[in-house]
Amino acid sequence: MTKQVFSRDARPVSFLLDVKPQRPRGEDRTPLDFVYWGRHAHSKDVPRAVRIFNRVLAVHPHARFFIYGQEGPATGDIRAAIAEASVPGAIRLMGAKPPGDFPHPIERCTFFLMTSRWEGMAVSVVEAMQLGLIPVVTPVGEIANYCRAGTNAVIVDDDDAAAREVMSIAADACRRETMSAAAIACWAGVPDYSTDFRRAYESLLMDEPASSWSRNHG
């Protein structure tokens, strides 16, 4: 087999999907509405997320948590955690969410709550940030590189502390707006996957350095 030798280093291609959902104004959001979308897999540890929410719910019985995802290996454990909630019906299993679709009530939520044990890029978190949702997340995989504690996200280490921080943010409209705007700004100007792939391909054909994503996120 002939070994290929290239004249310059490879560069990463943006993973962002071409999703441009309408972002609601801060006053249109419900301060203590949470959402998750993703797999019901044990690696996602959704029961831990539910129990963090249950801490908030015990203080704020009007809080709500909407969980999207097709049933899977962890669904039984998720239901067990839901059964511990102090307010029946405060946590709803919404079923699968079509890729690229963000149905009601996602647009009215304030927080995206995901406590994965491990992750790769965590595209769902990036989608949530583009929507202006404030991530409440464990710093696993690439999440630690773009979620900044107290700036655009709540980083979960201690569950009680995370719940207290969430309640503090929910009570402060200015802080909510600032963190939501910072989440959106994190990905502003980053090209979507198809655009960046085309640019990278064209740059190879022209033998010119590609720019955009790798310079900003390399």
Order of alpha helices (4+ residues) and beta strands (2+ residues): beta-alpha-beta-alpha-beta-beta-alpha-beta-alpha-beta-alpha-alpha-alpha-alpha
